[in-house]
Amino acid sequence: MKINEAPQLGDGPNMRIVLAEWMRATAKKLNSLAAGNLAAYENTGTAAPTTGTWAQGDFVKNSAPSELGSAGSKYIVQGWTCTAGGTPGTWLQARTLTGN
């Protein structure tokens, strides 16, 4: 569940479970921000997603960046941007040149 989505509580015993999950997601983001992260990414990974349903514009942060490429054109992969929504969608690397 995303922090910016209001939980759908409904009625009955599931209300507490849904609310607890939403509060857990909110606490996780707040802790990340308190630790000094300027952006608290909900989605992280070491590769572009291969499962799940994604929307155009969704971003997955690379949780294990390293310098790649050859001398004079080295880069790091900051993450992956979904350019066409779907299951799993179409993903492109978001690269940053290092100057090395």
C-alpha positions in Angstrom: 0.0 0.0 0.0 1.4 3.4 -0.9 1.5 6.1 1.8 -0.2 8.7 -0.5 -3.2 6.4 -0.9 -5.9 6.6 1.7 -6.6 3.1 3.1 -9.9 1.6 2.2 -11.1 0.6 5.6 -14.5 -0.8 4.9 -16.3 -2.6 7.7 -15.6 -5.6 9.8 -12.4 -7.3 11.1 -10.2 -6.4 8.1 -10.4 -2.7 9.1 -7.7 -3.1 11.7 -5.4 -5.1 9.4 -5.6 -2.6 6.6 -5.1 0.4 9.0 -2.1 -1.4 10.6 -0.5 -2.0 7.1 -1.0 1.6 6.1 0.5 2.9 9.4 3.5 0.5 8.9 4.1 1.9 5.4 3.8 5.5 6.8 6.3 4.8 9.6 8.8 3.2 7.2 8.8 6.4 5.0 9.1 8.7 8.0 12.0 6.7 9.4 13.8 6.9 6.0 13.3 10.7 5.9 14.5 11.0 9.6 17.6 9.0 8.6 18.5 11.8 6.2 17.1 10.4 2.9 15.8 13.3 0.9 13.3 11.0 -0.8 11.8 7.9 0.8 11.5 5.5 -2.1 8.8 2.8 -1.6 10.1 0.7 -4.5 13.7 -0.4 -4.6 15.5 -3.3 -6.3 18.6 -4.4 -8.1 16.9 -4.8 -11.5 13.9 -3.5 -13.4 10.7 -5.2 -12.3 9.6 -8.4 -14.1 6.3 -8.9 -12.2 3.5 -6.8 -11.0 1.4 -4.1 -12.6 3.0 -0.7 -13.0 1.9 2.7 -14.4 3.8 5.0 -16.8 6.1 7.2 -14.7 6.6 4.8 -11.8 10.2 4.7 -10.6 12.2 1.9 -9.0 15.4 3.0 -7.2 18.5 0.9 -7.6 19.4 -0.4 -4.1 22.9 -1.5 -5.2 24.4 1.0 -7.6 27.9 0.6 -9.0 30.0 2.2 -11.6 29.6 0.6 -15.1 30.8 1.2 -18.6 34.2 1.8 -20.1 36.8 4.5 -19.4 35.6 7.9 -20.5 31.9 6.9 -20.4 31.3 5.3 -17.0 27.9 5.6 -15.4 25.7 4.4 -12.6 22.2 3.2 -12.9 20.1 5.3 -10.5 17.0 3.1 -11.1 14.4 2.3 -13.7 11.6 4.4 -15.1 8.4 2.8 -16.4 7.8 4.2 -19.9 4.7 2.2 -20.7 2.4 0.9 -18.0 1.4 -2.8 -17.9 2.3 -6.1 -16.3 5.2 -5.6 -15.8 5.4 -2.6 -18.1 8.3 -1.3 -20.2 11.3 -0.1 -18.2 14.3 2.0 -19.1 17.5 2.6 -17.0 17.9 6.0 -15.5 21.6 6.5 -15.8 24.0 9.2 -14.4 27.4 9.7 -16.0 30.2 9.7 -13.4 32.8 11.6 -15.5 35.3 8.7 -15.3 
